[in-house]
Amino acid sequence: MLNLATGATFSYSNTGLVLAGRVIEKLTGGTGDAAVRDRIATPLGLAHTGTLPEEALLHRAASGHVPGPSVAPQWSCPGRSARPA
């Protein structure tokens, strides 16, 4: 359901980005993670860029927080289908 007429304003959309990620997977025949690495990060020489949790933990990464505020008890990343968002 649209809140505003198409083109009336810009709004971030998790759903739109998840859909774009799936389109990229279908067009490339691989994962969205591989597409980011092979088509963006590597050609630009971005040596400390990653999309997978195990890649993020190899470098300095911010901790998540929960209400309180306090550091989240565990580090997590959404499932692969939600990562483009």
PDB file of N, CA, C and O in Angstrom, chain B, residues numbered from 101:
ATOM      1  N   MET B 101       0.836  -1.171   0.000  1.00  0.00           N
ATOM      2  CA  MET B 101       0.000   0.000   0.000  1.00  0.00           C
ATOM      3  C   MET B 101       0.886   1.241   0.000  1.00  0.00           C
ATOM      4  O   MET B 101       1.813   1.341   0.804  1.00  0.00           O
ATOM      5  N   LEU B 102       0.612   2.168  -0.880  1.00  0.00           N
ATOM      6  CA  LEU B 102       1.374   3.414  -0.955  1.00  0.00           C
ATOM      7  C   LEU B 102       0.806   4.441   0.015  1.00  0.00           C
ATOM      8  O   LEU B 102      -0.409   4.604   0.127  1.00  0.00           O
ATOM      9  N   ASN B 103       1.706   5.132   0.713  1.00  0.00           N
ATOM     10  CA  ASN B 103       1.276   6.210   1.609  1.00  0.00           C
ATOM     11  C   ASN B 103       1.116   7.524   0.855  1.00  0.00           C
ATOM     12  O   ASN B 103       0.326   8.384   1.245  1.00  0.00           O
ATOM     13  N   LEU B 104       1.874   7.670  -0.228  1.00  0.00           N
ATOM     14  CA  LEU B 104       1.851   8.892  -1.048  1.00  0.00           C
ATOM     15  C   LEU B 104       1.850   8.503  -2.516  1.00  0.00           C
ATOM     16  O   LEU B 104       2.142   7.359  -2.864  1.00  0.00           O
ATOM     17  N   ALA B 105       1.529   9.437  -3.356  1.00  0.00           N
ATOM     18  CA  ALA B 105       1.546   9.180  -4.794  1.00  0.00           C
ATOM     19  C   ALA B 105       2.975   8.901  -5.250  1.00  0.00           C
ATOM     20  O   ALA B 105       3.921   9.503  -4.743  1.00  0.00           O
ATOM     21  N   THR B 106       3.126   7.994  -6.202  1.00  0.00           N
ATOM     22  CA  THR B 106       4.439   7.674  -6.749  1.00  0.00           C
ATOM     23  C   THR B 106       5.121   8.936  -7.243  1.00  0.00           C
ATOM     24  O   THR B 106       4.530   9.724  -7.982  1.00  0.00           O
ATOM     25  N   GLY B 107       6.380   9.125  -6.829  1.00  0.00           N
ATOM     26  CA  GLY B 107       7.150  10.296  -7.249  1.00  0.00           C
ATOM     27  C   GLY B 107       6.946  11.528  -6.387  1.00  0.00           C
ATOM     28  O   GLY B 107       7.612  12.540  -6.605  1.00  0.00           O
ATOM     29  N   ALA B 108       6.043  11.472  -5.412  1.00  0.00           N
ATOM     30  CA  ALA B 108       5.753  12.637  -4.577  1.00  0.00           C
ATOM     31  C   ALA B 108       6.883  12.945  -3.604  1.00  0.00           C
ATOM     32  O   ALA B 108       7.123  14.107  -3.278  1.00  0.00           O
ATOM     33  N   THR B 109       7.573  11.921  -3.143  1.00  0.00           N
ATOM     34  CA  THR B 109       8.648  12.105  -2.170  1.00  0.00           C
ATOM     35  C   THR B 109       9.546  10.887  -2.208  1.00  0.00           C
ATOM     36  O   THR B 109       9.227   9.891  -2.857  1.00  0.00           O
ATOM     37  N   PHE B 110      10.674  10.965  -1.510  1.00  0.00           N
ATOM     38  CA  PHE B 110      11.580   9.832  -1.391  1.00  0.00           C
ATOM     39  C   PHE B 110      11.406   9.201  -0.021  1.00  0.00           C
ATOM     40  O   PHE B 110      11.268   9.907   0.978  1.00  0.00           O
ATOM     41  N   SER B 111      11.412   7.898   0.030  1.00  0.00           N
ATOM     42  CA  SER B 111      11.334   7.191   1.305  1.00  0.00           C
ATOM     43  C   SER B 111      12.146   5.910   1.201  1.00  0.00           C
ATOM     44  O   SER B 111      12.022   5.167   0.227  1.00  0.00           O
ATOM     45  N   TYR B 112      12.976   5.652   2.203  1.00  0.00           N
ATOM     46  CA  TYR B 112      13.750   4.418   2.263  1.00  0.00           C
ATOM     47  C   TYR B 112      12.788   3.244   2.351  1.00  0.00           C
ATOM     48  O   TYR B 112      11.793   3.311   3.073  1.00  0.00           O
ATOM     49  N   SER B 113      13.071   2.178   1.631  1.00  0.00           N
ATOM     50  CA  SER B 113      12.172   1.031   1.622  1.00  0.00           C
ATOM     51  C   SER B 113      12.950  -0.268   1.756  1.00  0.00           C
ATOM     52  O   SER B 113      13.632  -0.680   0.817  1.00  0.00           O
ATOM     53  N   ASN B 114      12.860  -0.915   2.904  1.00  0.00           N
ATOM     54  CA  ASN B 114      13.494  -2.226   3.064  1.00  0.00           C
ATOM     55  C   ASN B 114      12.984  -3.201   2.011  1.00  0.00           C
ATOM     56  O   ASN B 114      13.761  -3.950   1.420  1.00  0.00           O
ATOM     57  N   THR B 115      11.673  -3.187   1.780  1.00  0.00           N
ATOM     58  CA  THR B 115      11.083  -4.104   0.809  1.00  0.00           C
ATOM     59  C   THR B 115      11.666  -3.880  -0.578  1.00  0.00           C
ATOM     60  O   THR B 115      11.995  -4.840  -1.276  1.00  0.00           O
ATOM     61  N   GLY B 116      11.796  -2.623  -0.981  1.00  0.00           N
ATOM     62  CA  GLY B 116      12.361  -2.313  -2.290  1.00  0.00           C
ATOM     63  C   GLY B 116      13.801  -2.767  -2.417  1.00  0.00           C
ATOM     64  O   GLY B 116      14.195  -3.275  -3.466  1.00  0.00           O
ATOM     65  N   LEU B 117      14.599  -2.595  -1.363  1.00  0.00           N
ATOM     66  CA  LEU B 117      15.996  -3.010  -1.413  1.00  0.00           C
ATOM     67  C   LEU B 117      16.141  -4.528  -1.391  1.00  0.00           C
ATOM     68  O   LEU B 117      17.032  -5.070  -2.045  1.00  0.00           O
ATOM     69  N   VAL B 118      15.287  -5.214  -0.654  1.00  0.00           N
ATOM     70  CA  VAL B 118      15.303  -6.677  -0.662  1.00  0.00           C
ATOM     71  C   VAL B 118      14.946  -7.183  -2.062  1.00  0.00           C
ATOM     72  O   VAL B 118      15.573  -8.116  -2.564  1.00  0.00           O
ATOM     73  N   LEU B 119      13.953  -6.575  -2.682  1.00  0.00           N
ATOM     74  CA  LEU B 119      13.569  -6.951  -4.044  1.00  0.00           C
ATOM     75  C   LEU B 119      14.706  -6.676  -5.025  1.00  0.00           C
ATOM     76  O   LEU B 119      14.989  -7.505  -5.891  1.00  0.00           O
ATOM     77  N   ALA B 120      15.357  -5.526  -4.898  1.00  0.00           N
ATOM     78  CA  ALA B 120      16.494  -5.205  -5.774  1.00  0.00           C
ATOM     79  C   ALA B 120      17.606  -6.234  -5.599  1.00  0.00           C
ATOM     80  O   ALA B 120      18.231  -6.645  -6.577  1.00  0.00           O
ATOM     81  N   GLY B 121      17.856  -6.652  -4.360  1.00  0.00           N
ATOM     82  CA  GLY B 121      18.872  -7.673  -4.113  1.00  0.00           C
ATOM     83  C   GLY B 121      18.540  -8.982  -4.801  1.00  0.00           C
ATOM     84  O   GLY B 121      19.421  -9.642  -5.352  1.00  0.00           O
ATOM     85  N   ARG B 122      17.279  -9.355  -4.771  1.00  0.00           N
ATOM     86  CA  ARG B 122      16.857 -10.600  -5.432  1.00  0.00           C
ATOM     87  C   ARG B 122      16.993 -10.491  -6.948  1.00  0.00           C
ATOM     88  O   ARG B 122      17.405 -11.448  -7.604  1.00  0.00           O
ATOM     89  N   VAL B 123      16.652  -9.338  -7.503  1.00  0.00           N
ATOM     90  CA  VAL B 123      16.818  -9.125  -8.945  1.00  0.00           C
ATOM     91  C   VAL B 123      18.297  -9.261  -9.333  1.00  0.00           C
ATOM     92  O   VAL B 123      18.624  -9.875 -10.348  1.00  0.00           O
ATOM     93  N   ILE B 124      19.182  -8.684  -8.519  1.00  0.00           N
ATOM     94  CA  ILE B 124      20.621  -8.790  -8.780  1.00  0.00           C
ATOM     95  C   ILE B 124      21.062 -10.253  -8.752  1.00  0.00           C
ATOM     96  O   ILE B 124      21.853 -10.679  -9.594  1.00  0.00           O
ATOM     97  N   GLU B 125      20.552 -11.026  -7.787  1.00  0.00           N
ATOM     98  CA  GLU B 125      20.896 -12.447  -7.727  1.00  0.00           C
ATOM     99  C   GLU B 125      20.442 -13.179  -8.984  1.00  0.00           C
ATOM    100  O   GLU B 125      21.191 -13.984  -9.538  1.00  0.00           O
ATOM    101  N   LYS B 126      19.234 -12.908  -9.432  1.00  0.00           N
ATOM    102  CA  LYS B 126      18.717 -13.585 -10.633  1.00  0.00           C
ATOM    103  C   LYS B 126      19.520 -13.191 -11.877  1.00  0.00           C
ATOM    104  O   LYS B 126      19.809 -14.034 -12.726  1.00  0.00           O
ATOM    105  N   LEU B 127      19.879 -11.904 -11.981  1.00  0.00           N
ATOM    106  CA  LEU B 127      20.622 -11.439 -13.159  1.00  0.00           C
ATOM    107  C   LEU B 127      22.057 -11.941 -13.195  1.00  0.00           C
ATOM    108  O   LEU B 127      22.589 -12.219 -14.270  1.00  0.00           O
ATOM    109  N   THR B 128      22.694 -12.061 -12.026  1.00  0.00           N
ATOM    110  CA  THR B 128      24.093 -12.479 -11.987  1.00  0.00           C
ATOM    111  C   THR B 128      24.252 -13.984 -11.845  1.00  0.00           C
ATOM    112  O   THR B 128      25.316 -14.522 -12.151  1.00  0.00           O
ATOM    113  N   GLY B 129      23.207 -14.674 -11.386  1.00  0.00           N
ATOM    114  CA  GLY B 129      23.297 -16.107 -11.182  1.00  0.00           C
ATOM    115  C   GLY B 129      24.056 -16.480  -9.909  1.00  0.00           C
ATOM    116  O   GLY B 129      24.373 -17.651  -9.697  1.00  0.00           O
ATOM    117  N   GLY B 130      24.347 -15.498  -9.068  1.00  0.00           N
ATOM    118  CA  GLY B 130      25.063 -15.753  -7.810  1.00  0.00           C
ATOM    119  C   GLY B 130      24.349 -15.086  -6.659  1.00  0.00           C
ATOM    120  O   GLY B 130      23.182 -14.711  -6.772  1.00  0.00           O
ATOM    121  N   THR B 131      25.051 -14.939  -5.552  1.00  0.00           N
ATOM    122  CA  THR B 131      24.466 -14.279  -4.392  1.00  0.00           C
ATOM    123  C   THR B 131      24.675 -12.771  -4.476  1.00  0.00           C
ATOM    124  O   THR B 131      25.547 -12.292  -5.202  1.00  0.00           O
ATOM    125  N   GLY B 132      23.874 -12.040  -3.735  1.00  0.00           N
ATOM    126  CA  GLY B 132      24.059 -10.597  -3.656  1.00  0.00           C
ATOM    127  C   GLY B 132      25.402 -10.253  -3.036  1.00  0.00           C
ATOM    128  O   GLY B 132      26.034  -9.268  -3.418  1.00  0.00           O
ATOM    129  N   ASP B 133      25.846 -11.073  -2.066  1.00  0.00           N
ATOM    130  CA  ASP B 133      27.146 -10.859  -1.433  1.00  0.00           C
ATOM    131  C   ASP B 133      28.266 -10.931  -2.472  1.00  0.00           C
ATOM    132  O   ASP B 133      29.162 -10.087  -2.487  1.00  0.00           O
ATOM    133  N   ALA B 134      28.207 -11.938  -3.334  1.00  0.00           N
ATOM    134  CA  ALA B 134      29.223 -12.092  -4.388  1.00  0.00           C
ATOM    135  C   ALA B 134      29.168 -10.928  -5.369  1.00  0.00           C
ATOM    136  O   ALA B 134      30.208 -10.454  -5.826  1.00  0.00           O
ATOM    137  N   ALA B 135      27.967 -10.465  -5.696  1.00  0.00           N
ATOM    138  CA  ALA B 135      27.832  -9.342  -6.631  1.00  0.00           C
ATOM    139  C   ALA B 135      28.470  -8.083  -6.066  1.00  0.00           C
ATOM    140  O   ALA B 135      29.170  -7.371  -6.786  1.00  0.00           O
ATOM    141  N   VAL B 136      28.238  -7.795  -4.781  1.00  0.00           N
ATOM    142  CA  VAL B 136      28.851  -6.615  -4.156  1.00  0.00           C
ATOM    143  C   VAL B 136      30.368  -6.749  -4.183  1.00  0.00           C
ATOM    144  O   VAL B 136      31.074  -5.810  -4.550  1.00  0.00           O
ATOM    145  N   ARG B 137      30.866  -7.919  -3.792  1.00  0.00           N
ATOM    146  CA  ARG B 137      32.312  -8.143  -3.763  1.00  0.00           C
ATOM    147  C   ARG B 137      32.932  -8.039  -5.163  1.00  0.00           C
ATOM    148  O   ARG B 137      33.893  -7.298  -5.365  1.00  0.00           O
ATOM    149  N   ASP B 138      32.376  -8.785  -6.125  1.00  0.00           N
ATOM    150  CA  ASP B 138      32.972  -8.883  -7.453  1.00  0.00           C
ATOM    151  C   ASP B 138      32.769  -7.659  -8.326  1.00  0.00           C
ATOM    152  O   ASP B 138      33.635  -7.334  -9.138  1.00  0.00           O
ATOM    153  N   ARG B 139      31.643  -6.974  -8.176  1.00  0.00           N
ATOM    154  CA  ARG B 139      31.316  -5.873  -9.078  1.00  0.00           C
ATOM    155  C   ARG B 139      31.530  -4.487  -8.482  1.00  0.00           C
ATOM    156  O   ARG B 139      31.551  -3.497  -9.212  1.00  0.00           O
ATOM    157  N   ILE B 140      31.691  -4.406  -7.154  1.00  0.00           N
ATOM    158  CA  ILE B 140      31.861  -3.092  -6.521  1.00  0.00           C
ATOM    159  C   ILE B 140      33.134  -3.034  -5.682  1.00  0.00           C
ATOM    160  O   ILE B 140      34.042  -2.257  -5.978  1.00  0.00           O
ATOM    161  N   ALA B 141      33.201  -3.860  -4.629  1.00  0.00           N
ATOM    162  CA  ALA B 141      34.305  -3.755  -3.671  1.00  0.00           C
ATOM    163  C   ALA B 141      35.672  -4.036  -4.298  1.00  0.00           C
ATOM    164  O   ALA B 141      36.598  -3.241  -4.132  1.00  0.00           O
ATOM    165  N   THR B 142      35.813  -5.157  -5.016  1.00  0.00           N
ATOM    166  CA  THR B 142      37.107  -5.511  -5.602  1.00  0.00           C
ATOM    167  C   THR B 142      37.566  -4.503  -6.655  1.00  0.00           C
ATOM    168  O   THR B 142      38.712  -4.059  -6.595  1.00  0.00           O
ATOM    169  N   PRO B 143      36.717  -4.119  -7.620  1.00  0.00           N
ATOM    170  CA  PRO B 143      37.180  -3.133  -8.608  1.00  0.00           C
ATOM    171  C   PRO B 143      37.571  -1.787  -7.991  1.00  0.00           C
ATOM    172  O   PRO B 143      38.437  -1.096  -8.527  1.00  0.00           O
ATOM    173  N   LEU B 144      36.951  -1.411  -6.886  1.00  0.00           N
ATOM    174  CA  LEU B 144      37.281  -0.142  -6.235  1.00  0.00           C
ATOM    175  C   LEU B 144      38.436  -0.270  -5.246  1.00  0.00           C
ATOM    176  O   LEU B 144      38.861   0.725  -4.659  1.00  0.00           O
ATOM    177  N   GLY B 145      38.946  -1.489  -5.057  1.00  0.00           N
ATOM    178  CA  GLY B 145      40.052  -1.701  -4.133  1.00  0.00           C
ATOM    179  C   GLY B 145      39.641  -1.571  -2.676  1.00  0.00           C
ATOM    180  O   GLY B 145      40.462  -1.195  -1.840  1.00  0.00           O
ATOM    181  N   LEU B 146      38.389  -1.873  -2.353  1.00  0.00           N
ATOM    182  CA  LEU B 146      37.883  -1.761  -0.987  1.00  0.00           C
ATOM    183  C   LEU B 146      38.225  -3.045  -0.222  1.00  0.00           C
ATOM    184  O   LEU B 146      37.448  -4.000  -0.216  1.00  0.00           O
ATOM    185  N   ALA B 147      39.374  -3.054   0.408  1.00  0.00           N
ATOM    186  CA  ALA B 147      39.902  -4.254   1.049  1.00  0.00           C
ATOM    187  C   ALA B 147      39.205  -4.594   2.371  1.00  0.00           C
ATOM    188  O   ALA B 147      39.288  -5.738   2.815  1.00  0.00           O
ATOM    189  N   HIS B 148      38.534  -3.657   3.002  1.00  0.00           N
ATOM    190  CA  HIS B 148      37.906  -3.901   4.290  1.00  0.00           C
ATOM    191  C   HIS B 148      36.378  -3.810   4.198  1.00  0.00           C
ATOM    192  O   HIS B 148      35.721  -3.340   5.128  1.00  0.00           O
ATOM    193  N   THR B 149      35.828  -4.256   3.085  1.00  0.00           N
ATOM    194  CA  THR B 149      34.392  -4.212   2.868  1.00  0.00           C
ATOM    195  C   THR B 149      33.854  -5.637   2.870  1.00  0.00           C
ATOM    196  O   THR B 149      34.442  -6.527   2.254  1.00  0.00           O
ATOM    197  N   GLY B 150      32.749  -5.852   3.554  1.00  0.00           N
ATOM    198  CA  GLY B 150      32.155  -7.178   3.576  1.00  0.00           C
ATOM    199  C   GLY B 150      30.658  -7.087   3.770  1.00  0.00           C
ATOM    200  O   GLY B 150      30.140  -6.072   4.237  1.00  0.00           O
ATOM    201  N   THR B 151      29.972  -8.142   3.413  1.00  0.00           N
ATOM    202  CA  THR B 151      28.522  -8.199   3.572  1.00  0.00           C
ATOM    203  C   THR B 151      28.093  -9.354   4.462  1.00  0.00           C
ATOM    204  O   THR B 151      26.923  -9.451   4.832  1.00  0.00           O
ATOM    205  N   LEU B 152      29.018 -10.218   4.803  1.00  0.00           N
ATOM    206  CA  LEU B 152      28.712 -11.378   5.631  1.00  0.00           C
ATOM    207  C   LEU B 152      29.141 -11.134   7.072  1.00  0.00           C
ATOM    208  O   LEU B 152      30.132 -10.442   7.303  1.00  0.00           O
ATOM    209  N   PRO B 153      28.416 -11.687   8.053  1.00  0.00           N
ATOM    210  CA  PRO B 153      28.780 -11.473   9.452  1.00  0.00           C
ATOM    211  C   PRO B 153      30.218 -11.878   9.748  1.00  0.00           C
ATOM    212  O   PRO B 153      30.928 -11.183  10.476  1.00  0.00           O
ATOM    213  N   GLU B 154      30.644 -12.996   9.187  1.00  0.00           N
ATOM    214  CA  GLU B 154      32.003 -13.463   9.452  1.00  0.00           C
ATOM    215  C   GLU B 154      33.060 -12.540   8.851  1.00  0.00           C
ATOM    216  O   GLU B 154      34.195 -12.516   9.328  1.00  0.00           O
ATOM    217  N   GLU B 155      32.710 -11.790   7.825  1.00  0.00           N
ATOM    218  CA  GLU B 155      33.641 -10.798   7.260  1.00  0.00           C
ATOM    219  C   GLU B 155      33.685  -9.550   8.137  1.00  0.00           C
ATOM    220  O   GLU B 155      34.756  -8.984   8.357  1.00  0.00           O
ATOM    221  N   ALA B 156      32.543  -9.124   8.634  1.00  0.00           N
ATOM    222  CA  ALA B 156      32.492  -7.919   9.471  1.00  0.00           C
ATOM    223  C   ALA B 156      33.309  -8.103  10.744  1.00  0.00           C
ATOM    224  O   ALA B 156      33.960  -7.168  11.210  1.00  0.00           O
ATOM    225  N   LEU B 157      33.276  -9.286  11.295  1.00  0.00           N
ATOM    226  CA  LEU B 157      33.971  -9.533  12.550  1.00  0.00           C
ATOM    227  C   LEU B 157      35.484  -9.613  12.391  1.00  0.00           C
ATOM    228  O   LEU B 157      36.201  -9.666  13.390  1.00  0.00           O
ATOM    229  N   LEU B 158      35.986  -9.623  11.158  1.00  0.00           N
ATOM    230  CA  LEU B 158      37.427  -9.626  10.926  1.00  0.00           C
ATOM    231  C   LEU B 158      38.033  -8.236  11.122  1.00  0.00           C
ATOM    232  O   LEU B 158      39.249  -8.094  11.248  1.00  0.00           O
ATOM    233  N   HIS B 159      37.195  -7.232  11.145  1.00  0.00           N
ATOM    234  CA  HIS B 159      37.643  -5.845  11.228  1.00  0.00           C
ATOM    235  C   HIS B 159      36.944  -5.157  12.401  1.00  0.00           C
ATOM    236  O   HIS B 159      36.064  -5.738  13.037  1.00  0.00           O
ATOM    237  N   ARG B 160      37.338  -3.939  12.676  1.00  0.00           N
ATOM    238  CA  ARG B 160      36.655  -3.182  13.724  1.00  0.00           C
ATOM    239  C   ARG B 160      35.206  -2.964  13.312  1.00  0.00           C
ATOM    240  O   ARG B 160      34.929  -2.492  12.209  1.00  0.00           O
ATOM    241  N   ALA B 161      34.304  -3.303  14.188  1.00  0.00           N
ATOM    242  CA  ALA B 161      32.876  -3.162  13.890  1.00  0.00           C
ATOM    243  C   ALA B 161      32.166  -2.619  15.124  1.00  0.00           C
ATOM    244  O   ALA B 161      32.522  -2.953  16.254  1.00  0.00           O
ATOM    245  N   ALA B 162      31.177  -1.795  14.900  1.00  0.00           N
ATOM    246  CA  ALA B 162      30.394  -1.240  16.002  1.00  0.00           C
ATOM    247  C   ALA B 162      29.525  -2.321  16.631  1.00  0.00           C
ATOM    248  O   ALA B 162      29.047  -3.223  15.942  1.00  0.00           O
ATOM    249  N   SER B 163      29.325  -2.228  17.924  1.00  0.00           N
ATOM    250  CA  SER B 163      28.435  -3.150  18.623  1.00  0.00           C
ATOM    251  C   SER B 163      27.013  -2.626  18.555  1.00  0.00           C
ATOM    252  O   SER B 163      26.786  -1.416  18.571  1.00  0.00           O
ATOM    253  N   GLY B 164      26.063  -3.534  18.480  1.00  0.00           N
ATOM    254  CA  GLY B 164      24.666  -3.146  18.539  1.00  0.00           C
ATOM    255  C   GLY B 164      24.284  -2.797  19.967  1.00  0.00           C
ATOM    256  O   GLY B 164      24.967  -3.194  20.910  1.00  0.00           O
ATOM    257  N   HIS B 165      23.224  -2.076  20.125  1.00  0.00           N
ATOM    258  CA  HIS B 165      22.754  -1.683  21.454  1.00  0.00           C
ATOM    259  C   HIS B 165      21.275  -2.013  21.611  1.00  0.00           C
ATOM    260  O   HIS B 165      20.523  -2.081  20.638  1.00  0.00           O
ATOM    261  N   VAL B 166      20.892  -2.212  22.836  1.00  0.00           N
ATOM    262  CA  VAL B 166      19.501  -2.484  23.182  1.00  0.00           C
ATOM    263  C   VAL B 166      19.033  -1.408  24.157  1.00  0.00           C
ATOM    264  O   VAL B 166      19.864  -0.697  24.721  1.00  0.00           O
ATOM    265  N   PRO B 167      17.726  -1.269  24.370  1.00  0.00           N
ATOM    266  CA  PRO B 167      17.238  -0.237  25.282  1.00  0.00           C
ATOM    267  C   PRO B 167      17.942  -0.298  26.632  1.00  0.00           C
ATOM    268  O   PRO B 167      18.203  -1.376  27.167  1.00  0.00           O
ATOM    269  N   GLY B 168      18.235   0.846  27.156  1.00  0.00           N
ATOM    270  CA  GLY B 168      18.907   0.931  28.443  1.00  0.00           C
ATOM    271  C   GLY B 168      19.759   2.171  28.554  1.00  0.00           C
ATOM    272  O   GLY B 168      19.606   2.851  29.569  1.00  0.00           O
ATOM    273  N   PRO B 169      20.619   2.550  27.666  1.00  0.00           N
ATOM    274  CA  PRO B 169      21.166   1.713  26.575  1.00  0.00           C
ATOM    275  C   PRO B 169      22.303   0.839  27.086  1.00  0.00           C
ATOM    276  O   PRO B 169      23.058   1.237  27.973  1.00  0.00           O
ATOM    277  N   SER B 170      22.413  -0.337  26.525  1.00  0.00           N
ATOM    278  CA  SER B 170      23.533  -1.208  26.841  1.00  0.00           C
ATOM    279  C   SER B 170      23.886  -2.008  25.596  1.00  0.00           C
ATOM    280  O   SER B 170      23.085  -2.129  24.669  1.00  0.00           O
ATOM    281  N   VAL B 171      25.098  -2.552  25.590  1.00  0.00           N
ATOM    282  CA  VAL B 171      25.556  -3.322  24.435  1.00  0.00           C
ATOM    283  C   VAL B 171      24.708  -4.582  24.307  1.00  0.00           C
ATOM    284  O   VAL B 171      24.412  -5.250  25.299  1.00  0.00           O
ATOM    285  N   ALA B 172      24.322  -4.896  23.078  1.00  0.00           N
ATOM    286  CA  ALA B 172      23.516  -6.093  22.821  1.00  0.00           C
ATOM    287  C   ALA B 172      24.277  -7.341  23.261  1.00  0.00           C
ATOM    288  O   ALA B 172      25.494  -7.404  23.085  1.00  0.00           O
ATOM    289  N   PRO B 173      23.598  -8.327  23.824  1.00  0.00           N
ATOM    290  CA  PRO B 173      24.284  -9.512  24.338  1.00  0.00           C
ATOM    291  C   PRO B 173      24.900 -10.399  23.262  1.00  0.00           C
ATOM    292  O   PRO B 173      25.789 -11.198  23.555  1.00  0.00           O
ATOM    293  N   GLN B 174      24.445 -10.269  22.039  1.00  0.00           N
ATOM    294  CA  GLN B 174      25.041 -11.051  20.957  1.00  0.00           C
ATOM    295  C   GLN B 174      25.026 -10.245  19.678  1.00  0.00           C
ATOM    296  O   GLN B 174      24.174  -9.378  19.484  1.00  0.00           O
ATOM    297  N   TRP B 175      25.979 -10.538  18.801  1.00  0.00           N
ATOM    298  CA  TRP B 175      26.088  -9.856  17.522  1.00  0.00           C
ATOM    299  C   TRP B 175      25.321 -10.672  16.511  1.00  0.00           C
ATOM    300  O   TRP B 175      25.463 -11.894  16.467  1.00  0.00           O
ATOM    301  N   SER B 176      24.511 -10.023  15.697  1.00  0.00           N
ATOM    302  CA  SER B 176      23.739 -10.776  14.714  1.00  0.00           C
ATOM    303  C   SER B 176      23.605  -9.983  13.422  1.00  0.00           C
ATOM    304  O   SER B 176      23.845  -8.777  13.371  1.00  0.00           O
ATOM    305  N   CYS B 177      23.223 -10.692  12.409  1.00  0.00           N
ATOM    306  CA  CYS B 177      23.015 -10.102  11.086  1.00  0.00           C
ATOM    307  C   CYS B 177      21.744 -10.746  10.538  1.00  0.00           C
ATOM    308  O   CYS B 177      21.519 -11.937  10.752  1.00  0.00           O
ATOM    309  N   PRO B 178      20.914  -9.983   9.838  1.00  0.00           N
ATOM    310  CA  PRO B 178      19.697 -10.596   9.303  1.00  0.00           C
ATOM    311  C   PRO B 178      20.025 -11.713   8.306  1.00  0.00           C
ATOM    312  O   PRO B 178      21.129 -11.779   7.764  1.00  0.00           O
ATOM    313  N   GLY B 179      19.059 -12.569   8.082  1.00  0.00           N
ATOM    314  CA  GLY B 179      19.245 -13.643   7.114  1.00  0.00           C
ATOM    315  C   GLY B 179      19.615 -13.092   5.743  1.00  0.00           C
ATOM    316  O   GLY B 179      19.400 -11.913   5.461  1.00  0.00           O
ATOM    317  N   ARG B 180      20.165 -13.939   4.905  1.00  0.00           N
ATOM    318  CA  ARG B 180      20.677 -13.515   3.600  1.00  0.00           C
ATOM    319  C   ARG B 180      19.633 -12.743   2.783  1.00  0.00           C
ATOM    320  O   ARG B 180      19.982 -11.781   2.099  1.00  0.00           O
ATOM    321  N   SER B 181      18.369 -13.147   2.844  1.00  0.00           N
ATOM    322  CA  SER B 181      17.356 -12.484   2.020  1.00  0.00           C
ATOM    323  C   SER B 181      17.124 -11.030   2.425  1.00  0.00           C
ATOM    324  O   SER B 181      16.721 -10.221   1.589  1.00  0.00           O
ATOM    325  N   ALA B 182      17.368 -10.683   3.687  1.00  0.00           N
ATOM    326  CA  ALA B 182      17.129  -9.304   4.156  1.00  0.00           C
ATOM    327  C   ALA B 182      18.381  -8.420   4.097  1.00  0.00           C
ATOM    328  O   ALA B 182      18.287  -7.220   4.355  1.00  0.00           O
ATOM    329  N   ARG B 183      19.530  -8.973   3.770  1.00  0.00           N
ATOM    330  CA  ARG B 183      20.780  -8.207   3.803  1.00  0.00           C
ATOM    331  C   ARG B 183      20.819  -7.008   2.862  1.00  0.00           C
ATOM    332  O   ARG B 183      21.423  -5.997   3.219  1.00  0.00           O
ATOM    333  N   PRO B 184      20.210  -7.063   1.683  1.00  0.00           N
ATOM    334  CA  PRO B 184      20.279  -5.868   0.834  1.00  0.00           C
ATOM    335  C   PRO B 184      19.685  -4.620   1.504  1.00  0.00           C
ATOM    336  O   PRO B 184      20.074  -3.496   1.187  1.00  0.00           O
ATOM    337  N   ALA B 185      18.746  -4.824   2.426  1.00  0.00           N
ATOM    338  CA  ALA B 185      18.134  -3.692   3.122  1.00  0.00           C
ATOM    339  C   ALA B 185      19.079  -3.142   4.161  1.00  0.00           C
ATOM    340  O   ALA B 185      18.743  -2.182   4.855  1.00  0.00           O
TER     341      ALA B 185
END
